[in-house]
Structures are given as C-alpha cells and as structure tokens.
Amino acid sequence: MEFTAIILAAGKGTRMKSSLPKPLHRVGGHPMLGWSIDAARAAGATRTVAVLAPDSRDIQQWLDDTAIAIQQEQLGTGSAVAVAREVIGRDDGIAIVMFADTPLVTANSISALVRQVADGAAIAVAAFEPDDPTGYGRIVQGQDGTIEGIVEEREASEAQKRINLCNGGIMAAKTPLLFDLLDRVTNDNAKGEYYLTDIVALASADGHRVAHNLIDETEILGVNDRVDLAAAEATLQSRLRTTAMQQGVTMAAPDTVFIAADSVIEPDVIIEPHVVIGSGCHIGEGSIIRSFSHLEGTRLGACCIIGPYARLRPGTDAGDGVKIGNFVEIKKTKLGDGAKANHLTYLGDATVGAEANIGAGTITCNYDGFGKYETLIGDGAFIGSNTALVAPVTIGARAIIGAGSTITRNVGPDSIAVERAHTSEREGAAAKFRETRQSKTKAKPRS
C-alpha cells in the first residue's frame, strides 16, 4: 500500500542538553530518526519527508534519500506538517505524520492506520489507553462512538479530562485533504500554536469519517530528555531480547544482555550474563558468548566460543569453531576455522590461518605511531606465549615460534624461530648481592 511518511524533526530538543541534534540520539545503536524512517518504509512508504529546522545540517548530512522540508518558524505541529506540502504537492494519496522522537512505533501500527484511510476514513489516529491519562491529549467521541475531535489537556474541560482514550500523535490522512484542513487551523489556543490535532474536529464537522487504531503505549513513548532516552532503550532491549529468544537464542539472564538493533544472532547461540553485542555483529549458529564480553562490528562463524572478558572490535571476522578466550582483544583480524587465541592476547590488522594457536601474551605490534601494518600467520602455526610479532611480518604455515620471542623478520613454513636475549648465569651471585645490600643498609646512619 503506497503512502508518504512525513516525519517531524524540527524540534530544538533543548531538554536533551546536547550539541547532538535530538533526532540523532541513538536507541539500540540506531538514530531515533532512523527508526521512524525504517518503520515507515517497512510499512510500505514510497516516499519519506523529514521536516527540519533551518539549522539542521548535521541531520541533513545523515539522511540518504529522504526528502527535506524546512520549517522556518516553530509554530506548532500543524505548521510543521504544512511545510511538507512543498514536497508532496496536491496529488491524491495518503500521508502519515510521524515523529523523530518516538522511535518505538512499529511498521504494523503504521500499516493499520494507512489501511483505515485506504478503506474510506479521511483521517486515522493512533490511540492508546494509559493507566493515567494526565498530560495527554484526549480523543473526544460522540454518543455513537464517532470521533469528534482531539483536545489538549490544557484546553480540556473537567469532563474531558476524565476521558481515558488518548492521542498517540501519529496520524494518517488523505491528501490533499490534510493540507486543505491545515489551511483552516488557527492558533487560538493556550500556546498560540497551530495544532495538527485540530484537523480532526474540522474533518468531523465537515462530515468526514475519522477512525482510530489502538496501539500499545510503549510505541508512542516520546523522548524529550536523557531519562526518556533510557526508558526507550530499556523497552527496545526487551523487544530485541524477546525476539532473539523466540528465534532460538538462549540467555540465562536476558536483562543483563545488550543487543544492537542490527545484530544477527543465529539459532542455538548461548549468550551468558553481562554481554554487549554492538552494531554490525553476526553471530553464527551454536556459538557461545561468555560473560562480560563486548562485541562490535564482528562476524562469527558457527560454534565459536568467545570469552569470558573478550573484546572483539570492528573488523573481526572469525570462521567456524574459533576460540577467543579471556582478556583477548581483536581488531580488524580474520581468523580461519579452528584458530585459537585463548588468553591475554592482542591481534590487530592480522590474518590468522586455520587451526593456528596463539599463545598467551602474544601481541601483533601493528602500529608505529604513523601507520598500521599487517601480520600474516599461516595455517597450523604455533605462536608461543609472550611473543611480539612486529608488523609487517609473515609467519609461515605450521611454523613454531618459541615463547618470549620478538619476531621482526618473516618466518618460513614448517620452521622453528626463536628470537630472544642470550641467558647469562653467574652462580652464587644472588647471595653475594643480597649480602652487599644488607651490609650497606645496616651501616647507613639513622636520621
């Protein structure tokens, strides 16, 4: 079903107390404005229009193929929607009005509103029934149940304040009727603004049918400050965890697990408590992510074991059966099937072959203060503990590097390489050293 989404994003967002525009604050690793756009497109929007303030360069640079309309003066939601007419024109169709600071609305709810208009309603309003309606606009119905208008709380009578059916803000309407009605809206109200909601009473008075669709209150949770942002994050995380578990992921303590919205987690993955799975992660079937591990920009094959206390940074690409243990950090590194780095290791800008074993304390010295350099470790290579691989360097397949080595040159396949200082031993020297130090301490006068 074709329709246009108008997304209002021109608010100042001063309560966020941030230099970052409010629509770009992230929930689940994704900007709030992005959530609104994605939901609209998932519901079938063929065009999206973002209504922005004049000083919105940061937002404009983030947008891709979303059209832009500029609201020169902040005169209310009605005024904001009206400026979208410059982009949409007067073609017959359906438009849905959404908000950049309500990131939790679902595509299903959007589709339901659009369908009501397609089925004959002039306007369809998202509605909800909170336990406490204080602060919300009330949807006023006639005795026959038809919607007669929406009244903001500060304009409502005592009787209207007792209404429990509240306005969720999101609204679908026929075009160009939407803009014709907006032309008739006045700012004769307590705030001196042009309310989008006033078109409901105008449409009803003209004999147009106004419908409503009940949605869950969490979907229209608006973000005005950092407290609201945290509440939205908590709600989204609950959704993401539930979806993951329904798709075959095991979590012993789901409330302690953070999942970015774009993460892909395949069935039979086990995620232990206190794990962060950031943006750009794909976790293969049957893998185990142990406690206190942090992943971002990471792709894991099947049956990998990660952590505990592992940090996988962007560019980590592990094959099947890879083991990455405690206190291992990996960045921009490809690991072949069955490779192991079980503890206390840093691998950056590297390629590790299949079945290679990286000993404890190994590091790739990939940065000289100016540039990054690559380390290549062949299939089946064995890197002894406490080894420094000074890039650029290549370790051949099945080569063995002795523990404590600092490797600065390439090592061929099937070779054994040891590069460490020669051990010098003087028998009895330790005892003599202690005697000398102790005699000096005793002879030293007290102050």
Secondary structure by P-SEA (a helix, b strand, c coil): cbbbbbbbcccccccccccccccccccccccaaaaaaaaaaaacccbbbbbcccccaaaaaacccbbbbbccccccaaaaaaaacccccccbbbbbbbbcccccccaaaaaaaaaaaaacccbbbbbbbccccccbbbbbbccccccccccccccccccccccccccccbbbbcaaaaaaaaaacccccccccccccaaaaaaaaabbbbbbbbcccccccccccaaaaaaaaaaaaaaaaaaaaaacccccccccccccccccccccbbbccccccccbbbbccbbbbccbbbbccbbbccbbbbccbbbbcccbbbccbbbbcccbbbccbbbccccccccccccccbbbcccbbbccccccccccccbbbbbbbccbbbbcccccccccbbbcccbbbcccccccccccccbbbbbccbbbbbcaaaaaaaaaaaaaaaacccc
